[in-house]
Amino acid sequence: MRPWHRFRQVINILNLSTPLGLLIAVAGRARIRRGEHGLIFAHGFRIPIMAGAFTVGNVVVTGRGDGYLTGRLLEHESRHATQYVWCLGLPMIPLYLLASIVSLAVCGNPGSWNVFERRANLADGGYPEKAPWWRSARGRPRGHTLG
């Protein structure tokens, strides 16, 4: 394990985000195992969720089976674990919810303009890059991209 991953792991335990993530995983009767990058994978979460996966501290929770958390999605979720460090743990949850509300107001999608999802790389997490409501598709100059 890289030193940064170990540091992140310890900080997310101390800031109580990883213990909360484990509590959520147990409540959803997920199978818990060690994962890559110092993360803990919780597969088979039985409470319905909107996303394919979500992260609380160093715990990545998904309703899907083993093998789902790989590649770009794993990198995306790993970045969220790092965001818990920078937000000092549990404050990330209301901050993330606020960012989702702002994104919904901006474009109708909770992830497209959510600062946490953008910093974790939208495409890696499977989020669309939607234009804000005040810039209609017809009103943008040709070749203009978002971001």
Stockholm file with secondary structure:
# STOCKHOLM 1.0

chainA/1-147         MRPWHRFRQVINILNLSTPLGLLIAVAGRARIRRGEHGLIFAHGFRIPIMAGAFTVGNVVVTGRGDGYLTGRLLEHESRHATQYVWCLGLPMIPLYLLASIVSLAVCGNPGSWNVFERRANLADGGYPEKAPWWRSARGRPRGHTLG
#=GR chainA/1-147 SS CCHHHHHHHHHHHHTTHHHHHHHHHHHTTCEEEECGGGCEEEESCCSCCSSSCEEETTEEECSSCTTCSCHHHHHHHHHHHHHHHHTTSTTHHHHHHHHHHHHHHHHSCTTTTCHHHHHTCHHHHTCCCCCCTTSCTTTSCTTCCCC
#=GC SS_cons         CCHHHHHHHHHHHHTTHHHHHHHHHHHTTCEEEECGGGCEEEESCCSCCSSSCEEETTEEECSSCTTCSCHHHHHHHHHHHHHHHHTTSTTHHHHHHHHHHHHHHHHSCTTTTCHHHHHTCHHHHTCCCCCCTTSCTTTSCTTCCCC
//
